[in-house]
Amino acid sequence: MLQSLTVPIQVNNNGVISFNVQVSQFTPEAFPLTDSRSFIAPFWADVHNGIRGDVYYRESTDPDILQRATLDIRRYYKNSFSASWVFIATWHRVTFYGGSQSTPVNTFQAVLISNGTAFFAMFNYGDISWTTGTASGGDPLTGLGGTAAQSGFNGGDVNHFFNLPGSRSNEIVNIELTTNVNQPGRWLFRIDGEQIDPANGCSLNGRFYRRGEVFWLSDRCTQKCRCMDLENEIVCREQTCGQLETCDLTEGAYSCQPTRTSTCVVFGDPHYHTFDGFLYHFQGTCTYLLARPCFDTPGQPYFSVEAKNENRVGTSVSWLHDVRVEVYSHHITLLKGSPGQVQVDGLLNTLPVQLQLGAVRIYQSGLAVAVETDFGLLVTYDGQHYASISLPSSYFNNTCGLCGNYNDDPGDDPSLPDGTLAESVAQLGGGWQVDDTDWRCTDGCAENCSLCDPATEAFYIRPDYCGLINKTDGPFRDCRAVVDPTAFVYSCVYDMCSNRDNITTLCQAIQAYAVACQALGVTIRAWRSRTFCGESVLGHPFLWNICVLAARCPSRGLQPPHHPPQGQPGTGAALSCPESSHYQVCTSSCPRSCSDLTSHLYCAHPCTEGCECAEGYVLSGNRCVRLEDCGCEQGGLYYPRNESFWTGRDCTRRCVCGEEGALSCFNDSCAEGEVCSAQYGPLGCYLRREGVCVLAQTQILSTFDGAALSFPDENSYYLLKLCGPGAHNLTSVEVKIGRKMMNKGPSWLKPVIVRLAGQEVQLGGSDFEKVKVRDQADIPANPARFVANI
C-alpha cells in the first residue's frame, strides 16, 4: 500500500489518511473500494472538528520519537528494524456531524513508520464514544446507530484491503478495548507488502485472524487453515468437518462447530460422573486413565488425560493429586496446591502458557487451571478436589477410560479395556490403571468405603448441609432442571460420612455442583459468605466439631451444630483471594492477564466463580499486579518481572525479565560440580549428587534414600527407570532384576539387566562370572557377588 516516502500524503478530517488523492466522503463504505483510491482509515466516520475538537499532523525525525518507534516495531515483529521517518496524525476530542459542544467525542491517532524500505502503520485509540454522524443515520445526541465507522486499509482494488474487527457495526465503538499487540487500543501493521501484515496475526480476504487461529475457507468447510503468523503465513490442508459437526459462519469466518459437548467430572472422595452421566465412587490411589480416543480417526487429534490419586489423610478414601494431559506430543501436569503454575514437559512454568502457536492454551480459569486445545478439548483442575474433561461431539462413541464411552449409553461406562463390564468398582479402576512410580499405591477399598448410620445420613441431607444443593428456593434453584442435583447431594453425603466434622468437605461438595451449573451457563446465586464456605471458615476446617444442640446431633462422634453459621451471602470476604483481588460468584472464565489483556473479549465459556483482579490490575501467574509490573514473554511462556531463567535445554544462555517486558539475555553456564537439569520443577544448575542403591537376591538392602524393601522371587522388577516425560540432559537408563527360575537349580541367580545408551548388559543367570553384552561375546567378570550396587 505504501512503498515510498515520496508519495503525497493527505490528512482528511473524516478520520482518513489518503495517498495522491483527497477523500472527502464522510459516510464510510465497506472495503474494498475499487475506485483506485488508496488510503488508511484509523476511524473513517462523519467527523466534524469544526464543532468540537482538533486534527493535528506532522512528520518527524526526532531521535527520541524514532527510538520509540524502533523499539515498538522490533518488539512486535522480532526484527532489527531501525526507524528513520515517522508521520503522526491525531484526531483529538472530535465530535460528529450534527453534534454540538456537549455531544460525545473521540480521540484516535495514526502513526506511519519507515526506514525507507519497510513501512508500518500504527493505530492508537483513546476514548471512542460515537460511531456515526447524523448525515449517516446516527443519533444526534449519542452519535450511535446508522452506518457506523470503518477502520482499516483500502488499496483501491478488489484484492488489497483490510477491515479491523467491528468495522461498520455497532461494535466499532469498543475498538479501544481491542488490540493485536496486547495493548488495548493499539493495532500495528506492516503495509508495504502484497498483503497487509498485522502483528501477531494474519490477514486473508480483508479479515484479521489471531496467531494460531483455526478456520475454514468456504461455506462447505473443506479446507482447514491455520494462521502461523510468520510473515502473514497461512497453512491450509484438505479436511472436512467430523461427525456431529456443522459448518457455521461465526463473526465472518467459517468453522466446524460441534453439535454438542459433554463433560466428565471427578470430584470429592473421588466421585466419577462420566460423559454419559453414570456415577460411581472409586478410592484407588494409583494413576488412572480418565479419557483418550479408543481408536485413531483421520483428522481427530490424539489426547490422553490421566489422574494420580492419593489417600485423604486420616480416612479410608482418596482424592485427586495431579491431573496429567498429553496432547500434541506435550506432557502437561496440573499440580495439586500450585496455583498460577503448570508443569510442561517436565519444566515448571508460570501461567499462562501457549504451546504450538496457541493450539494448546493453559491459563487460570476461576478457581481452576484450564488446558484448552484448538480441537475442543477442555480440561480443568482446581488443584484440590475437582477436575473436569469436556469434549466436542466429534469424539462421540470414541472415548476410553474411567470417564466411560461418550455415546449416550451410561450402561456401558463401567467397561474394562477388553470391552467386558467390570464386576466391581475396584476392578473397574484397576483395569484402567497406568504406569505409576508410587509403589505403595492401591486400588482402594472394594466396598463400604464410607459408612454412615441412617440418622447421620439424614442429618447431612438437611437443607442447611448437603440439601442446600437441592433446595427449591436455594442459590441453585435455576439449575435443578438443567443439572440433576441428586448425584451431587448423594456424593456430598458420602464425603461428609468419610470426613467427619470437616466443613471444607461440605464446601467442596457444594462447589462441585456450582461449577457444573455454571459450566452450562446457568446463573447461580451467591452461596458463600464470610461465615459459610468463606475466608473465616475455610481457614479453620474443623470449626464445626462441637455439637451445640447435643440432642439433635448424630449419635456417632462430634458433629457440626444443628444450625451452622450461615452469614449473609455477599457480606465480608466470601473466599480468600490474593492481594488486589476479590471474590465474584460470576467472573470471566478467561481473565485478563499480562500475556493477554483482551482474553475476556474472545472467551467462549460462561462465567465461573473465582477471584477477580481489582481495577487496574491483571493476572501475573496467580498474583494480581499493575500493568507496569507485568513480566515478559518468550516462546509462548510467561516470566514474572525480575525473574531470571535459562533458555534452551543446556543452560548456556540466561535471561532476566526487566521493565516493560524487556528481556536481557547473556551467555552463561553451570559452575563446576553442577549439572543442568529440571529438579523440583524449574530448569537450572543443581549440585551434582550421587546416590547408591544396594540390593541382594531377595531384597533391596538400601534404596537411594535409605529404605529397605523385599520382593518375591516369582516376579521381575524395575530397580531404576527414568520417571515420566521431560527428563532433560539425562541418558535413558533402565535397571531390572529378573525373577527366580526354579528349574535352573540352586546355582542360578536372578539376573540384573542394564539398558543404557542403546546397549543391554546382563549380570547373573546361570554363569555369574560372565557379563553378557547383547550382540557381543561374554566378558569375564569378577567373582560372583550376591550384593549389587546401583
Residue pairs with C-beta under 8 A, 6 or more apart in sequence:
1 19
1 38
1 40
1 119
1 153
1 155
1 160
1 191
1 192
1 196
2 19
2 40
2 112
2 114
2 119
2 121
2 191
2 192
3 119
3 192
5 85
5 114
5 116
7 19
7 20
8 19
8 20
9 17
9 18
9 19
9 87
9 112
10 17
10 18
10 19
10 21
10 22
10 23
11 17
11 55
11 57
11 89
12 18
12 22
12 23
12 24
13 47
13 48
13 49
13 55
13 91
13 94
14 23
14 24
14 25
14 26
14 44
14 45
14 46
14 47
15 41
15 42
15 43
15 44
15 45
15 47
15 91
15 108
15 149
16 23
16 39
16 40
16 41
16 44
17 39
17 40
17 41
17 42
17 89
17 110
17 112
18 37
18 38
18 39
18 40
19 38
19 39
20 38
21 37
23 37
23 39
26 45
26 46
26 47
26 97
26 133
26 135
26 136
27 46
27 133
27 135
27 136
27 147
28 41
28 44
28 45
28 136
28 147
28 148
28 149
28 150
28 168
29 150
30 150
30 163
30 167
30 168
31 150
31 152
31 153
31 154
31 161
31 162
31 163
31 167
31 206
32 154
32 155
32 157
32 158
32 159
32 160
32 161
32 206
33 154
33 156
33 161
34 156
34 157
34 158
35 156
36 156
36 157
37 154
37 156
38 154
38 155
38 156
39 153
39 154
40 110
40 112
40 121
40 153
40 191
41 150
41 151
41 152
41 153
41 154
42 89
42 91
42 108
42 109
42 110
42 123
42 125
42 151
43 91
43 106
43 108
43 125
43 128
43 149
43 151
43 175
44 149
44 150
44 151
45 96
45 106
45 130
45 131
45 132
45 133
45 136
45 148
45 149
45 150
46 96
46 97
46 98
46 132
46 133
46 134
46 135
46 136
46 138
47 53
47 55
47 91
47 94
47 95
47 96
47 97
47 106
47 133
48 94
48 95
48 96
48 97
48 98
48 99
48 133
49 55
49 91
49 94
49 95
51 95
51 97
51 99
51 100
51 101
52 93
52 94
52 95
52 99
52 100
52 101
52 103
52 105
53 91
53 92
53 93
53 94
53 95
53 105
54 91
54 92
54 93
54 94
55 89
55 90
55 91
55 92
55 94
56 88
56 89
56 90
56 92
57 87
57 88
57 89
57 90
58 87
58 88
59 85
59 86
59 87
59 88
60 66
60 85
60 86
60 87
60 88
61 84
61 85
61 86
62 86
65 86
66 82
66 83
66 84
66 85
66 86
67 83
69 83
69 86
69 111
69 113
70 81
70 82
70 83
72 113
72 122
72 188
73 79
73 81
73 83
73 113
73 120
73 188
74 80
74 81
75 661
76 181
76 188
76 199
76 200
77 190
77 199
81 115
81 118
82 115
83 113
83 114
83 115
84 114
84 115
84 116
85 113
85 114
85 115
85 116
86 111
86 112
86 113
86 114
87 111
87 112
88 109
88 110
88 111
88 112
89 109
89 110
89 111
90 107
90 108
90 109
91 106
91 107
91 108
91 109
92 107
93 105
93 106
93 107
94 105
94 106
94 107
95 103
95 104
95 105
95 106
95 130
95 143
96 103
96 104
96 130
96 132
96 133
96 134
96 138
96 143
97 133
97 134
97 135
97 136
98 133
98 134
98 135
98 138
98 140
99 130
99 133
99 134
99 140
99 143
103 130
103 140
103 141
103 142
103 143
104 129
104 130
104 142
104 143
105 127
105 129
105 130
106 126
106 127
106 128
106 129
106 130
107 125
107 126
107 127
107 128
108 123
108 124
108 125
108 126
108 128
109 123
109 124
109 125
109 126
110 121
110 122
110 123
110 124
111 121
111 122
111 123
111 124
112 119
112 120
112 121
112 122
113 119
113 120
113 121
113 122
114 120
117 192
118 190
118 192
119 190
119 191
119 192
120 188
120 189
120 190
120 191
121 153
121 188
121 189
121 191
122 186
122 187
122 188
122 189
123 151
123 164
123 186
123 187
123 188
124 185
124 186
125 175
125 176
125 185
125 186
126 176
126 185
127 176
128 172
128 173
128 174
128 175
128 176
129 143
129 173
130 138
130 142
130 143
130 144
130 173
131 138
131 143
131 144
131 145
131 146
131 148
131 149
131 170
131 172
131 173
132 138
132 139
132 143
132 144
132 145
132 146
132 147
132 148
132 149
133 143
133 146
134 140
136 146
136 147
137 145
137 146
137 147
138 144
138 145
138 146
139 145
139 146
144 170
144 173
145 170
147 168
148 167
148 168
148 169
148 170
148 172
148 173
149 167
149 168
149 172
150 163
150 167
150 168
150 172
151 163
151 164
151 166
151 167
151 172
151 175
152 161
152 162
152 163
152 164
152 167
152 206
153 160
153 161
153 162
153 189
153 191
153 196
154 160
154 161
155 161
160 194
160 195
160 196
161 196
161 206
162 189
162 196
162 198
162 203
162 206
162 208
163 206
163 207
163 208
164 172
164 175
164 178
164 187
164 208
165 171
165 178
165 208
165 251
166 172
166 174
166 175
166 178
175 185
176 184
176 185
177 184
177 185
177 598
177 601
178 184
178 185
178 187
178 598
178 601
179 185
179 186
179 187
179 597
179 598
180 187
180 188
180 198
180 199
180 200
180 201
180 208
180 210
181 187
181 188
181 199
181 200
182 200
182 595
182 596
182 597
182 598
183 597
184 597
184 598
187 198
188 198
188 199
189 196
189 197
189 198
189 199
190 196
190 197
190 199
191 197
193 232
195 203
195 204
195 232
196 203
197 203
197 231
197 232
198 208
198 232
200 210
200 211
200 229
201 208
201 209
201 210
201 211
201 213
201 227
201 229
202 208
202 209
202 211
202 213
202 227
202 228
202 229
202 232
202 233
202 234
203 209
203 232
204 225
204 234
207 252
207 253
209 215
209 227
209 234
209 253
210 227
210 358
210 602
211 227
211 228
211 229
211 357
211 358
212 226
212 227
212 229
212 354
212 356
212 357
212 358
212 359
212 374
213 226
213 227
213 358
214 224
214 225
214 226
214 255
214 374
215 224
215 225
215 226
215 227
215 253
215 254
215 255
216 222
216 223
216 224
216 225
216 247
216 253
216 254
216 255
216 256
217 223
217 225
217 236
217 254
218 254
219 247
219 249
219 254
220 240
220 247
221 240
221 241
221 247
221 254
221 255
221 256
222 238
222 239
222 240
223 236
223 237
223 238
223 239
224 236
224 237
224 238
224 239
224 256
225 234
225 235
225 236
226 234
226 235
226 236
226 357
227 233
227 234
228 234
228 235
228 357
229 357
239 299
240 256
240 299
241 247
241 256
242 256
242 297
242 299
242 300
242 394
243 393
243 394
243 396
244 258
244 259
244 260
244 393
244 394
244 396
245 256
245 257
245 258
245 259
245 392
245 393
245 394
246 256
246 257
246 259
247 254
247 255
247 256
247 257
248 254
248 255
248 256
248 257
250 257
258 376
258 392
258 393
258 394
259 393
260 392
260 393
261 376
261 390
261 391
261 392
261 393
262 275
262 276
262 390
262 391
262 393
262 406
263 275
263 388
263 389
263 390
263 391
263 516
263 519
264 272
264 273
264 274
264 275
264 290
264 291
264 388
264 389
264 403
264 404
265 271
265 272
265 273
265 386
265 387
265 388
265 512
265 516
266 272
266 273
266 290
266 307
266 320
266 386
266 387
266 388
266 402
267 273
267 385
267 386
267 387
267 491
267 508
267 509
267 512
268 319
268 385
268 386
268 491
268 492
268 494
268 495
268 505
268 508
268 509
268 512
269 281
269 283
269 312
269 315
269 317
269 318
269 319
269 449
269 450
269 491
269 494
269 495
269 498
269 499
270 281
270 282
270 283
270 309
270 318
270 319
270 320
270 385
271 279
271 280
271 281
271 487
271 491
271 494
272 278
272 279
272 280
272 281
272 282
272 402
272 403
273 279
273 487
274 402
274 403
274 404
274 410
274 413
275 291
275 391
275 399
275 403
275 404
275 405
275 406
275 413
276 404
276 405
276 406
276 407
276 408
276 409
276 410
276 413
277 410
277 484
277 487
278 404
278 410
278 411
278 413
278 414
279 487
279 490
279 491
280 414
280 425
280 428
281 425
281 449
281 450
281 491
281 494
282 402
282 425
282 426
282 428
282 429
282 444
283 309
283 316
283 317
283 318
283 444
283 445
283 449
284 309
284 318
284 426
284 429
284 430
284 433
284 441
284 442
284 443
284 444
285 309
285 310
285 311
285 318
285 438
285 440
285 441
285 442
285 444
286 308
286 309
286 433
286 436
286 438
286 441
286 442
286 443
287 306
287 307
287 308
287 309
287 324
287 433
287 434
287 435
287 436
287 438
287 441
288 306
288 307
288 309
288 401
288 402
288 429
288 432
288 433
288 434
289 304
289 305
289 306
289 400
289 401
289 402
289 432
289 433
289 434
290 305
290 306
290 307
290 387
290 389
290 401
290 402
290 403
291 303
291 304
291 305
291 389
291 391
291 399
291 400
291 401
291 402
291 403
292 302
292 303
292 304
292 305
292 399
292 400
292 401
293 300
293 302
293 303
293 395
293 398
293 399
293 400
294 398
294 399
294 400
294 405
295 398
296 302
297 398
300 375
300 394
300 395
300 398
301 327
301 328
301 373
301 375
302 327
303 325
303 326
303 327
303 373
303 377
304 324
304 325
304 326
304 327
305 323
305 324
305 325
305 326
305 379
305 389
305 401
305 403
306 323
306 324
306 326
306 434
307 320
307 321
307 322
307 323
307 324
307 387
307 402
308 320
308 321
308 322
308 323
308 324
308 436
308 438
309 318
309 319
309 320
309 321
309 441
310 318
310 319
310 320
310 321
311 317
311 318
312 318
312 319
312 498
312 499
315 498
315 499
316 445
316 449
316 450
316 498
317 444
317 449
317 450
317 495
317 498
317 499
318 444
319 385
320 336
320 381
320 384
320 385
320 386
320 387
321 336
322 333
322 334
322 335
322 336
323 333
323 334
323 379
323 381
323 387
324 331
324 332
324 333
324 334
325 331
325 332
325 333
325 334
325 371
325 379
326 332
327 360
327 371
327 373
327 377
328 355
328 356
328 359
328 360
328 373
330 344
330 345
330 355
330 356
330 360
331 344
331 345
331 346
331 724
331 725
331 726
332 342
332 343
332 344
332 360
332 362
332 371
333 342
333 343
333 344
334 342
334 369
334 371
334 379
334 381
334 383
334 387
335 341
335 342
335 343
335 383
336 383
336 384
337 383
337 384
338 383
339 364
339 369
339 383
339 622
340 350
340 351
340 364
340 619
340 621
340 622
340 623
341 348
341 349
341 350
341 351
341 621
341 622
341 681
342 348
342 349
342 351
342 353
342 362
342 369
343 349
343 681
343 726
344 353
344 355
344 362
344 726
345 725
345 726
346 678
346 724
346 725
346 726
346 727
346 728
347 678
347 681
347 682
347 683
347 726
347 728
348 678
348 680
348 681
348 682
349 637
349 638
350 620
350 621
350 631
350 637
350 638
350 639
350 640
350 643
351 362
351 363
351 364
351 369
351 593
351 619
351 621
351 622
351 638
352 361
352 362
352 363
352 364
352 593
352 595
352 596
352 638
353 361
353 362
353 363
353 636
353 637
353 638
354 360
354 361
354 362
354 595
354 636
354 637
355 361
355 362
355 636
357 636
358 374
358 636
359 373
359 374
360 371
360 372
360 373
360 374
361 370
361 371
361 372
361 373
362 369
362 370
362 371
362 372
363 369
363 370
363 372
363 590
363 591
363 593
363 599
364 370
364 591
364 593
364 619
364 622
365 380
365 589
365 590
365 591
365 605
365 608
365 610
366 515
366 587
366 589
366 608
366 609
366 610
367 382
367 511
367 608
367 609
367 610
367 611
368 380
368 381
368 382
368 383
368 386
368 515
368 608
369 380
369 381
369 382
369 383
370 378
370 379
370 380
370 589
371 377
371 378
371 379
371 380
372 378
372 379
375 392
375 394
376 390
376 391
376 392
376 394
377 389
377 390
377 391
377 392
378 388
378 389
378 390
378 605
379 387
379 388
379 389
379 390
380 386
380 387
380 388
381 387
384 508
385 508
385 512
386 508
386 511
386 512
386 515
388 515
388 519
389 403
390 519
391 399
391 406
395 406
396 406
396 407
397 405
397 406
397 407
398 405
398 406
399 405
399 406
400 417
401 432
402 428
402 429
402 432
403 413
404 410
404 412
404 413
404 414
404 415
405 412
405 413
405 415
412 421
414 421
414 422
414 425
414 428
415 421
415 422
416 422
416 427
416 428
416 431
416 432
417 431
417 432
422 428
422 431
424 446
424 447
425 446
426 443
426 444
426 445
426 446
429 443
429 444
430 443
433 443
437 723
437 724
449 498
450 494
450 495
450 497
450 498
451 497
452 460
452 493
452 496
452 497
452 554
452 556
453 554
453 555
453 556
455 554
455 555
456 497
456 554
456 555
456 556
456 559
457 493
457 497
459 465
459 553
459 554
459 559
460 466
460 492
460 493
460 496
460 497
461 467
461 489
461 493
463 471
463 474
464 563
464 564
464 566
465 492
465 496
465 506
465 560
465 564
466 489
466 492
466 493
466 496
466 506
466 509
466 510
467 489
468 474
468 475
468 476
468 510
468 527
469 476
469 485
469 488
469 489
469 492
469 509
469 510
469 513
470 476
470 480
470 485
470 486
470 489
471 477
472 480
474 525
474 527
475 524
475 525
475 526
475 527
475 569
476 485
476 513
476 514
476 517
476 524
476 525
476 527
477 525
478 522
478 523
478 524
479 485
479 513
479 517
479 520
479 522
479 524
482 517
482 520
482 522
483 513
483 516
483 517
483 520
483 522
485 513
488 509
488 512
488 513
488 516
491 509
491 512
492 506
492 509
492 510
495 505
495 506
495 508
495 509
496 502
496 505
496 506
496 509
498 505
499 505
500 556
500 557
500 558
500 559
501 542
501 544
501 545
501 557
501 558
501 559
501 560
502 541
502 542
502 544
503 533
503 537
503 538
503 541
503 542
503 543
503 544
503 560
503 564
504 538
504 541
505 541
506 533
507 528
507 533
507 537
507 538
510 527
510 533
511 533
511 609
514 524
514 527
514 609
515 608
515 609
517 524
518 524
518 586
518 606
518 607
518 608
518 609
519 605
519 606
519 608
520 606
521 606
523 586
524 585
524 586
525 569
525 585
526 569
526 570
526 574
526 585
527 533
527 569
527 585
528 534
528 569
528 574
528 575
528 583
528 585
528 609
529 566
529 567
529 568
529 569
529 570
529 571
529 572
529 574
530 536
530 537
530 567
530 571
530 572
530 573
530 574
531 537
531 565
531 566
531 567
531 572
532 564
532 565
532 566
532 567
532 569
533 574
533 575
534 567
534 572
534 573
534 574
534 575
534 576
535 572
535 573
535 574
535 575
535 576
536 572
536 573
537 543
537 565
538 575
538 576
539 576
544 559
544 560
544 561
544 564
545 558
545 559
545 560
546 558
546 561
547 553
547 558
547 559
547 560
547 561
547 562
548 561
548 562
548 563
549 561
549 562
549 563
552 562
553 559
553 561
553 562
573 582
573 583
574 583
574 585
575 583
575 609
575 611
577 583
577 611
578 611
578 622
578 623
578 624
579 623
579 624
580 613
580 614
580 617
580 623
580 624
580 625
581 611
581 612
581 613
581 614
581 617
581 624
582 611
582 612
582 614
583 609
583 610
583 611
583 612
584 609
584 610
584 611
584 612
585 609
586 607
586 608
586 609
587 607
587 608
587 609
587 610
587 611
587 612
588 599
588 600
588 603
588 607
588 612
589 603
589 605
589 606
589 607
589 608
590 599
590 600
590 602
590 603
590 605
591 599
591 600
591 610
591 612
591 613
591 618
591 619
592 598
592 599
592 600
592 613
592 618
592 619
593 599
593 618
593 619
593 620
593 638
594 618
594 619
594 620
594 625
594 627
594 630
594 631
594 638
595 633
595 638
597 618
597 627
613 619
613 624
614 624
616 626
616 627
617 624
617 625
617 626
618 624
618 625
618 627
618 630
620 629
620 630
620 631
620 638
620 640
620 641
621 638
621 640
623 640
625 641
628 659
628 660
629 641
630 641
630 661
631 638
631 639
631 640
631 641
631 643
631 657
631 661
632 638
632 639
632 641
632 655
632 657
632 658
632 661
632 662
632 663
633 639
633 661
634 647
634 655
634 663
639 645
639 655
639 657
640 657
641 657
641 658
641 659
642 656
642 657
642 658
643 656
643 657
644 654
644 655
644 656
644 657
645 654
645 655
645 657
645 682
645 683
646 653
646 654
646 655
646 668
646 676
646 683
646 684
647 653
647 654
647 655
647 665
649 676
649 683
649 728
649 729
650 676
650 729
651 668
651 669
651 670
651 676
651 683
651 684
651 685
652 667
652 668
652 669
653 665
653 666
653 667
653 668
654 665
654 666
654 667
654 668
655 663
655 664
655 665
655 666
656 663
656 664
656 665
657 663
658 664
670 676
670 685
671 685
673 687
673 688
674 685
674 686
674 687
674 688
675 685
675 686
675 687
675 688
675 729
676 683
676 684
676 685
676 728
676 729
677 683
677 684
677 686
677 728
677 729
677 730
678 684
678 726
678 727
678 728
679 686
683 728
691 704
691 705
692 702
692 704
692 789
692 790
693 700
693 702
693 703
693 704
693 719
693 720
693 789
693 790
694 700
694 701
694 702
694 787
694 788
694 789
694 790
695 701
695 719
695 737
695 787
695 788
695 790
696 786
696 787
696 788
697 749
697 750
697 786
698 710
698 711
698 713
699 708
699 709
699 710
699 711
700 707
700 708
700 709
700 710
700 711
700 719
701 708
701 787
702 708
703 709
711 717
711 737
713 739
713 740
713 750
714 739
714 740
715 739
716 736
716 737
716 738
716 739
717 736
717 737
718 734
718 735
718 736
719 735
719 736
719 737
719 752
719 790
720 733
720 734
720 735
720 790
721 733
721 734
721 735
722 730
722 732
722 733
722 734
731 756
731 757
732 755
732 756
732 757
733 754
733 755
733 756
734 753
734 754
734 755
734 756
735 752
735 753
735 754
735 755
735 790
736 752
736 753
736 755
737 750
737 751
737 752
737 753
738 750
738 751
738 752
738 753
738 764
738 765
739 750
740 750
741 748
744 766
747 766
748 765
748 766
749 764
749 765
749 768
749 784
749 786
750 764
751 762
751 763
751 764
751 765
752 762
752 763
752 764
752 788
753 760
753 761
753 762
754 760
754 761
754 762
754 763
755 761
759 773
759 774
760 773
760 774
761 771
761 772
761 773
761 774
762 771
762 772
762 773
763 771
763 772
763 781
763 788
765 772
767 778
768 781
768 784
769 780
769 781
769 782
769 783
769 784
770 778
770 779
770 780
770 781
771 778
771 779
771 780
771 781
772 778
772 779
773 779
